[in-house]
Amino acid sequence: MASPGKKAFPLRLDPALYQALERMAATDFRSVNSQVEVLLREALARRGVKLEVAEPPRRGRPPKETNDDPHDE
């Protein structure tokens, strides 16, 4: 299952290409999925494609609301 905020889709690869990705991922201590994502990001960067960076989801308690209006006291 895809991580929250990630798009899942089927991908068919040549077995030799997948084996090369497995070796490369193991060398970098990554999963094959993460390795593919890294390679795609590198390829896009080389082509000058800027990615829209989504703000990561916040964890924990929401920030305390502060009342900055001195007239509300």
N, C-alpha and C positions, 0 to 999 in steps of 0.2 A: 504494500500500500504506500502511496506517495505521502511524503511529509506534508504537514499543513502549509498551504501557500505554494505548493509545487504542483506543476502540471504533469500528469502521468500520461504516457502514450507508448504504444508498442513500437519496437524498433527491431528490424531484422538485419542481422549482420552476417557477413561471411565468417565461418568458423575460425579461419586463420586470423582474421582481424580481431575477433573476440579474444582469442588466445593471447595475441599481442597486447591487447588492452588489459587482460588479467595480469600478465607479467609486469607491465608498466605500473598498474595499480598496486600490486604487491610491493614493488620497489619503493613506491611513494607512501606506503601504509594507508591506502585508500580502498574503498570499494570500487568495483568497476563503474557503477553508476556515478560516483563522485568523480572518478577519473574522466569519464566522458564529459561531464559538466565542466571540469577544469579545462579540458582540451577545446571544448566549444567556446568557452569564454576567451581563451587565448587567441583562437582563430578570429573571433569577432574583433578583439582589440587590435590585432594586426591589420585588419581591414578598416579600422577607424570607426567601428560601430560602437556607439555609446549605449549602455544599458540603463534603463530606468531602474534605479535602486529603490526598492520598496523598503519602507521602514520596518525593521524586524518587530515582531509582536512583543509587547511589553509583558513582563512577568511580575508577579508579586502584587502588592497593593497599589491602587492608583494613587497618584500624588495628592497630597492634601490641598484642598482648595483654600486659597488665601484671599482675603478681602482687602484689596489695595485701595479701596475708595475710603478716604478719611471721613466722608460725610455720612457713612452708614453706621457710625458708632453710637 
